[in-house]
Every structure is written in structure tokens, then in C-alpha cells.
Amino acid sequence: MNSQARAASLPSFLSKWLLYFEWQIHQEVKSFAAALAPASKVLDAGAGECQHRSYFEGHRYVGVDLAVGDTQWDYGKLDVLADLAALPLAANTFDGAIHIVTLEHVPEPKQVLAEIARCLRPGAPLLAVVPHEWEVHQHPHDYYRYTCFGMRYLLEQTGFKDIVIEPSGGFFRLLARRCLNSLQFFPWPLKAIAFLFAAPAALLLPLLDPLDKRKDFTVGYLCTARKA
């Protein structure tokens, strides 16, 4: 089960508190879908297991992925199997696009964003989510991490405007996440003992997050923009 699926499986209050990044992603995708006109054509670029398809039931959802990220995933729900850097899709045909924690997995991120822009109609919205402080994953297809400045540059260079980039929490939410991550390094029965320290820390540290005003320490960024 991937991290976004784990967040969806938890009670809402626990998901928001312990897996804040994943919770935010689901909320943003849900809001993005709700803001589209009925029957809009939506591109999910880097759809993976198409876990966001359910949010677009009133729309024409197209999930695209190269299906090389995680060998344990089920890619059978994809609509198109393709390289995101060379989408076999017509230009100016989509009313919106999402690109969720995928840009770190493509060797040519600028080309991928340019391809997404090419497929969008002028003025169509994009929701992109990228990691900033995240562990290496989906070996060996993990190439980059992004700052807010790097994302703004890439989006501007690939034909997007009205760019808004928000961090997903700050230092203390990141530290809480790392406390949970630490459990993977302990064998049983030490894991149970470590849990007694990690769990309270993960629950309490987010309370301090307002102290981090700049949010330079963040798990990732949620970015919205429109095709120029």
C-alpha cells in the first residue's frame, strides 16, 4: 500500500495529523475536481494505480503512466501507457491536469511539464505536488527533489501562469514524520520500545509547527497554475 493509500485508510483526524502531506494531497485533488465544469476532460499525468480517479467521476478522466515506478503496484487501470515526456495525446484538448508526486521520478522534468502544458487548453488549471524532504523511493527511478523556487522556474519556463506554491507544513511536521520513519530501522522487539517514544513525539510535534514561519523545512509543495 503506498503512502497516499495509507492516509486514505486512516480515520480523517489521524490522517491529517500523522500523514499531513498525503491528507493535503487528497484534499487538494478533491477541491481541484470540484472546481472543474461538469464533464471536463482531465489528465492524470503519472497516475500510477489511478487512486484519484474516484474524485473525477463526473468528468472524463484519463490516467497516464509509464508503469515502471513500483513493481508491486497494479497498473491495470491506466487508460494510456506512455512516457510523460512524449505524451501520445492531442494538443489543447484537456480542461485540467493533475501531476501528483511524480515529477521526482522523471529524468527530464521540464520536458514533462511542457508536454502537460501542450495537452491543456489555454487557461486550463494544473495541480502539481512535489517532494522537498523525502526519502529515496521507487528505486532506481527517483531523480530529484524540488524547492519552491525551482518549481516556479520550471512552471514559468513551460508555459504556466498564475502560479501559487504552498509548503505542506514546516519543520515540526517534518520532524514528526521522521519520528515515524525511524521505526523502520528497529527489529522486533526493539520496534515496540521505539514506538513508545516515536508515537508521542509524532503526535505532539505538529503542535509546534506554527513556530516555523518560513517553512523552509517541509515535506513537499502543492502547486497550482494555469496554462498561459
Contacts in CASP RR format, 6 or more apart in sequence:
PFRMAT RR
TARGET T0000
AUTHOR 0000-0000-0000
METHOD contacts of the structure
MODEL  1
MNSQARAASLPSFLSKWLLYFEWQIHQEVKSFAAALAPASKVLDAGAGEC
QHRSYFEGHRYVGVDLAVGDTQWDYGKLDVLADLAALPLAANTFDGAIHI
VTLEHVPEPKQVLAEIARCLRPGAPLLAVVPHEWEVHQHPHDYYRYTCFG
MRYLLEQTGFKDIVIEPSGGFFRLLARRCLNSLQFFPWPLKAIAFLFAAP
AALLLPLLDPLDKRKDFTVGYLCTARKA
1 9 0 8 1.000
2 49 0 8 1.000
2 51 0 8 1.000
2 70 0 8 1.000
2 73 0 8 1.000
3 19 0 8 1.000
3 22 0 8 1.000
4 22 0 8 1.000
4 25 0 8 1.000
4 26 0 8 1.000
4 51 0 8 1.000
4 100 0 8 1.000
4 101 0 8 1.000
5 49 0 8 1.000
5 51 0 8 1.000
6 19 0 8 1.000
6 22 0 8 1.000
7 15 0 8 1.000
7 19 0 8 1.000
7 22 0 8 1.000
7 23 0 8 1.000
7 25 0 8 1.000
7 26 0 8 1.000
8 15 0 8 1.000
8 22 0 8 1.000
8 26 0 8 1.000
8 51 0 8 1.000
10 18 0 8 1.000
10 19 0 8 1.000
12 23 0 8 1.000
15 22 0 8 1.000
15 23 0 8 1.000
16 23 0 8 1.000
17 203 0 8 1.000
17 206 0 8 1.000
18 176 0 8 1.000
18 180 0 8 1.000
18 202 0 8 1.000
18 203 0 8 1.000
20 168 0 8 1.000
20 169 0 8 1.000
20 173 0 8 1.000
20 177 0 8 1.000
20 206 0 8 1.000
20 219 0 8 1.000
21 168 0 8 1.000
21 169 0 8 1.000
21 177 0 8 1.000
21 219 0 8 1.000
21 220 0 8 1.000
24 168 0 8 1.000
24 222 0 8 1.000
25 100 0 8 1.000
25 101 0 8 1.000
25 129 0 8 1.000
25 222 0 8 1.000
28 127 0 8 1.000
28 129 0 8 1.000
28 222 0 8 1.000
29 52 0 8 1.000
29 55 0 8 1.000
29 98 0 8 1.000
29 100 0 8 1.000
29 127 0 8 1.000
30 55 0 8 1.000
32 55 0 8 1.000
32 98 0 8 1.000
32 125 0 8 1.000
32 127 0 8 1.000
32 224 0 8 1.000
33 42 0 8 1.000
33 55 0 8 1.000
33 56 0 8 1.000
33 59 0 8 1.000
35 125 0 8 1.000
36 42 0 8 1.000
36 59 0 8 1.000
36 95 0 8 1.000
36 96 0 8 1.000
36 125 0 8 1.000
37 95 0 8 1.000
38 58 0 8 1.000
38 59 0 8 1.000
39 58 0 8 1.000
39 59 0 8 1.000
39 60 0 8 1.000
40 59 0 8 1.000
40 60 0 8 1.000
40 95 0 8 1.000
40 96 0 8 1.000
41 59 0 8 1.000
41 60 0 8 1.000
41 62 0 8 1.000
41 93 0 8 1.000
41 94 0 8 1.000
41 95 0 8 1.000
41 96 0 8 1.000
42 56 0 8 1.000
42 59 0 8 1.000
42 60 0 8 1.000
42 61 0 8 1.000
42 62 0 8 1.000
42 94 0 8 1.000
42 95 0 8 1.000
42 96 0 8 1.000
42 97 0 8 1.000
42 98 0 8 1.000
43 62 0 8 1.000
43 63 0 8 1.000
43 64 0 8 1.000
43 89 0 8 1.000
43 94 0 8 1.000
43 96 0 8 1.000
43 97 0 8 1.000
43 98 0 8 1.000
43 116 0 8 1.000
43 119 0 8 1.000
43 120 0 8 1.000
44 50 0 8 1.000
44 52 0 8 1.000
44 53 0 8 1.000
44 56 0 8 1.000
44 61 0 8 1.000
44 62 0 8 1.000
44 63 0 8 1.000
44 64 0 8 1.000
44 97 0 8 1.000
44 98 0 8 1.000
44 100 0 8 1.000
45 63 0 8 1.000
45 64 0 8 1.000
45 84 0 8 1.000
45 87 0 8 1.000
45 97 0 8 1.000
45 98 0 8 1.000
45 99 0 8 1.000
45 102 0 8 1.000
45 112 0 8 1.000
45 115 0 8 1.000
45 116 0 8 1.000
46 63 0 8 1.000
46 64 0 8 1.000
46 65 0 8 1.000
46 66 0 8 1.000
46 84 0 8 1.000
46 99 0 8 1.000
46 100 0 8 1.000
46 102 0 8 1.000
47 53 0 8 1.000
47 63 0 8 1.000
47 64 0 8 1.000
47 65 0 8 1.000
47 77 0 8 1.000
47 78 0 8 1.000
47 79 0 8 1.000
48 63 0 8 1.000
48 65 0 8 1.000
48 67 0 8 1.000
48 69 0 8 1.000
48 73 0 8 1.000
48 75 0 8 1.000
48 78 0 8 1.000
49 73 0 8 1.000
49 74 0 8 1.000
49 75 0 8 1.000
49 77 0 8 1.000
50 61 0 8 1.000
50 63 0 8 1.000
50 77 0 8 1.000
50 78 0 8 1.000
52 98 0 8 1.000
52 100 0 8 1.000
53 61 0 8 1.000
53 63 0 8 1.000
53 77 0 8 1.000
59 95 0 8 1.000
61 79 0 8 1.000
62 79 0 8 1.000
62 80 0 8 1.000
62 89 0 8 1.000
62 94 0 8 1.000
63 77 0 8 1.000
63 78 0 8 1.000
63 79 0 8 1.000
63 80 0 8 1.000
64 78 0 8 1.000
64 79 0 8 1.000
64 80 0 8 1.000
64 81 0 8 1.000
64 82 0 8 1.000
64 84 0 8 1.000
64 87 0 8 1.000
64 89 0 8 1.000
65 75 0 8 1.000
65 78 0 8 1.000
65 81 0 8 1.000
65 82 0 8 1.000
65 84 0 8 1.000
66 81 0 8 1.000
66 82 0 8 1.000
66 83 0 8 1.000
66 84 0 8 1.000
67 73 0 8 1.000
67 75 0 8 1.000
67 78 0 8 1.000
67 81 0 8 1.000
68 141 0 8 1.000
69 105 0 8 1.000
69 138 0 8 1.000
69 141 0 8 1.000
70 138 0 8 1.000
75 81 0 8 1.000
80 87 0 8 1.000
80 88 0 8 1.000
80 89 0 8 1.000
82 88 0 8 1.000
84 102 0 8 1.000
84 106 0 8 1.000
84 112 0 8 1.000
84 115 0 8 1.000
84 116 0 8 1.000
85 106 0 8 1.000
85 107 0 8 1.000
85 108 0 8 1.000
85 111 0 8 1.000
85 112 0 8 1.000
85 115 0 8 1.000
86 115 0 8 1.000
87 115 0 8 1.000
87 116 0 8 1.000
87 118 0 8 1.000
87 119 0 8 1.000
89 119 0 8 1.000
90 119 0 8 1.000
91 118 0 8 1.000
91 119 0 8 1.000
92 118 0 8 1.000
92 119 0 8 1.000
92 120 0 8 1.000
92 121 0 8 1.000
92 122 0 8 1.000
93 119 0 8 1.000
93 121 0 8 1.000
94 119 0 8 1.000
94 120 0 8 1.000
94 121 0 8 1.000
94 124 0 8 1.000
95 120 0 8 1.000
95 121 0 8 1.000
95 124 0 8 1.000
96 120 0 8 1.000
96 121 0 8 1.000
96 124 0 8 1.000
96 125 0 8 1.000
96 126 0 8 1.000
97 116 0 8 1.000
97 119 0 8 1.000
97 120 0 8 1.000
97 124 0 8 1.000
97 125 0 8 1.000
97 126 0 8 1.000
97 127 0 8 1.000
98 126 0 8 1.000
98 127 0 8 1.000
98 128 0 8 1.000
99 112 0 8 1.000
99 113 0 8 1.000
99 116 0 8 1.000
99 126 0 8 1.000
99 127 0 8 1.000
99 128 0 8 1.000
99 129 0 8 1.000
100 127 0 8 1.000
100 128 0 8 1.000
100 129 0 8 1.000
101 129 0 8 1.000
101 130 0 8 1.000
101 131 0 8 1.000
103 109 0 8 1.000
103 112 0 8 1.000
103 113 0 8 1.000
103 128 0 8 1.000
103 130 0 8 1.000
103 144 0 8 1.000
103 146 0 8 1.000
104 130 0 8 1.000
104 131 0 8 1.000
104 134 0 8 1.000
104 142 0 8 1.000
104 143 0 8 1.000
104 144 0 8 1.000
104 145 0 8 1.000
104 146 0 8 1.000
105 138 0 8 1.000
105 141 0 8 1.000
105 142 0 8 1.000
105 143 0 8 1.000
106 112 0 8 1.000
106 143 0 8 1.000
107 143 0 8 1.000
109 144 0 8 1.000
109 154 0 8 1.000
110 154 0 8 1.000
110 157 0 8 1.000
110 158 0 8 1.000
113 128 0 8 1.000
113 154 0 8 1.000
113 155 0 8 1.000
113 158 0 8 1.000
113 160 0 8 1.000
114 158 0 8 1.000
114 159 0 8 1.000
116 126 0 8 1.000
116 158 0 8 1.000
117 126 0 8 1.000
117 158 0 8 1.000
117 159 0 8 1.000
117 160 0 8 1.000
117 227 0 8 1.000
120 126 0 8 1.000
120 227 0 8 1.000
121 227 0 8 1.000
122 227 0 8 1.000
122 228 0 8 1.000
123 226 0 8 1.000
123 227 0 8 1.000
123 228 0 8 1.000
124 226 0 8 1.000
124 227 0 8 1.000
125 224 0 8 1.000
125 225 0 8 1.000
125 226 0 8 1.000
126 155 0 8 1.000
126 160 0 8 1.000
126 223 0 8 1.000
126 224 0 8 1.000
126 225 0 8 1.000
126 226 0 8 1.000
126 227 0 8 1.000
127 222 0 8 1.000
127 223 0 8 1.000
127 224 0 8 1.000
128 151 0 8 1.000
128 155 0 8 1.000
128 223 0 8 1.000
128 224 0 8 1.000
128 225 0 8 1.000
129 220 0 8 1.000
129 221 0 8 1.000
129 222 0 8 1.000
129 223 0 8 1.000
130 145 0 8 1.000
130 146 0 8 1.000
130 151 0 8 1.000
130 220 0 8 1.000
130 221 0 8 1.000
130 223 0 8 1.000
131 145 0 8 1.000
131 146 0 8 1.000
131 219 0 8 1.000
131 220 0 8 1.000
132 145 0 8 1.000
132 146 0 8 1.000
132 147 0 8 1.000
132 167 0 8 1.000
132 218 0 8 1.000
132 219 0 8 1.000
132 220 0 8 1.000
132 221 0 8 1.000
133 145 0 8 1.000
133 174 0 8 1.000
133 217 0 8 1.000
133 218 0 8 1.000
133 219 0 8 1.000
133 220 0 8 1.000
134 145 0 8 1.000
134 219 0 8 1.000
134 220 0 8 1.000
135 181 0 8 1.000
136 142 0 8 1.000
146 220 0 8 1.000
146 221 0 8 1.000
148 165 0 8 1.000
148 167 0 8 1.000
148 221 0 8 1.000
151 165 0 8 1.000
151 221 0 8 1.000
151 223 0 8 1.000
152 163 0 8 1.000
152 165 0 8 1.000
155 163 0 8 1.000
155 223 0 8 1.000
155 225 0 8 1.000
156 163 0 8 1.000
159 227 0 8 1.000
159 228 0 8 1.000
160 225 0 8 1.000
160 226 0 8 1.000
160 227 0 8 1.000
160 228 0 8 1.000
161 225 0 8 1.000
161 226 0 8 1.000
161 227 0 8 1.000
161 228 0 8 1.000
162 224 0 8 1.000
162 225 0 8 1.000
162 226 0 8 1.000
163 223 0 8 1.000
163 224 0 8 1.000
163 225 0 8 1.000
164 223 0 8 1.000
164 224 0 8 1.000
164 225 0 8 1.000
165 221 0 8 1.000
165 222 0 8 1.000
165 223 0 8 1.000
166 221 0 8 1.000
166 222 0 8 1.000
166 223 0 8 1.000
167 215 0 8 1.000
167 218 0 8 1.000
167 220 0 8 1.000
167 221 0 8 1.000
168 218 0 8 1.000
168 219 0 8 1.000
168 220 0 8 1.000
168 221 0 8 1.000
168 222 0 8 1.000
169 209 0 8 1.000
169 212 0 8 1.000
169 215 0 8 1.000
169 218 0 8 1.000
169 219 0 8 1.000
170 209 0 8 1.000
170 212 0 8 1.000
170 215 0 8 1.000
170 216 0 8 1.000
170 217 0 8 1.000
170 218 0 8 1.000
170 219 0 8 1.000
171 209 0 8 1.000
171 211 0 8 1.000
171 212 0 8 1.000
171 215 0 8 1.000
171 216 0 8 1.000
171 217 0 8 1.000
172 205 0 8 1.000
172 206 0 8 1.000
172 207 0 8 1.000
172 208 0 8 1.000
172 209 0 8 1.000
172 211 0 8 1.000
172 212 0 8 1.000
173 205 0 8 1.000
173 206 0 8 1.000
173 209 0 8 1.000
173 218 0 8 1.000
173 219 0 8 1.000
174 217 0 8 1.000
174 218 0 8 1.000
174 219 0 8 1.000
175 201 0 8 1.000
175 205 0 8 1.000
176 201 0 8 1.000
176 202 0 8 1.000
176 203 0 8 1.000
176 204 0 8 1.000
176 205 0 8 1.000
176 206 0 8 1.000
177 202 0 8 1.000
177 219 0 8 1.000
179 197 0 8 1.000
179 198 0 8 1.000
179 201 0 8 1.000
179 202 0 8 1.000
179 205 0 8 1.000
180 198 0 8 1.000
180 202 0 8 1.000
182 194 0 8 1.000
182 198 0 8 1.000
183 191 0 8 1.000
183 194 0 8 1.000
183 195 0 8 1.000
183 198 0 8 1.000
186 193 0 8 1.000
186 194 0 8 1.000
END
